[in-house]
């Protein structure tokens, strides 16, 4: 992840890599969307789906594993960010955050 700053907004680009640079062992769950099974990694599918990923080779290089949450510019106001923050807080009380 490489941040770029532009007036009024934050942007990012991915750094070129053969492995996922945001990977933290045991944080994300293996899903059919982030699984590296299609790039040749040895993964017993689907038995490992839903389990925490412990090896960076299990996931695709550019899978979002850290819970990125993005909204359009219309939500980038003080009042609307308060609404979003409260909605996220309430959702987290019902279900723990899951990184997958």
LINKAWO-V153520 format. One record per backbone hydrogen bond with DSSP energy under -0.5 kcal/mol. NH is the residue of the N-H (numbers start at 1). CO is the residue of the C=O. E is the energy in kcal/mol with one decimal. If there is no record, write none. Layout:
BEGIN
nh->NH co->CO e->E
nh->NH co->CO e->E
END
This chain:
BEGIN
nh->2 co->13 e->-2.1
nh->4 co->11 e->-2.7
nh->6 co->4 e->-0.5
nh->6 co->9 e->-2.0
nh->9 co->6 e->-2.2
nh->11 co->4 e->-2.4
nh->13 co->2 e->-1.1
nh->21 co->19 e->-0.6
nh->23 co->20 e->-1.1
nh->26 co->53 e->-3.5
nh->27 co->24 e->-1.8
nh->28 co->24 e->-0.6
nh->29 co->99 e->-2.8
nh->30 co->51 e->-2.9
nh->35 co->31 e->-1.7
nh->36 co->58 e->-3.0
nh->38 co->35 e->-0.5
nh->39 co->36 e->-2.6
nh->40 co->37 e->-1.0
nh->41 co->36 e->-1.2
nh->43 co->41 e->-1.1
nh->45 co->43 e->-1.3
nh->48 co->44 e->-1.6
nh->49 co->46 e->-1.5
nh->50 co->30 e->-3.3
nh->51 co->48 e->-2.1
nh->53 co->28 e->-2.9
nh->58 co->55 e->-2.5
nh->59 co->56 e->-1.3
nh->60 co->34 e->-2.4
nh->63 co->60 e->-1.3
nh->65 co->63 e->-0.9
nh->75 co->72 e->-1.9
nh->76 co->73 e->-1.9
nh->77 co->75 e->-1.4
nh->81 co->77 e->-2.5
nh->82 co->78 e->-1.6
nh->83 co->79 e->-1.8
nh->84 co->80 e->-2.5
nh->85 co->81 e->-2.8
nh->86 co->82 e->-2.3
nh->87 co->83 e->-2.3
nh->88 co->84 e->-2.6
nh->89 co->85 e->-2.3
nh->90 co->86 e->-2.5
nh->91 co->87 e->-2.3
nh->92 co->88 e->-2.4
nh->93 co->89 e->-1.4
nh->94 co->90 e->-1.3
nh->95 co->91 e->-2.5
nh->99 co->27 e->-0.6
nh->100 co->98 e->-0.8
END
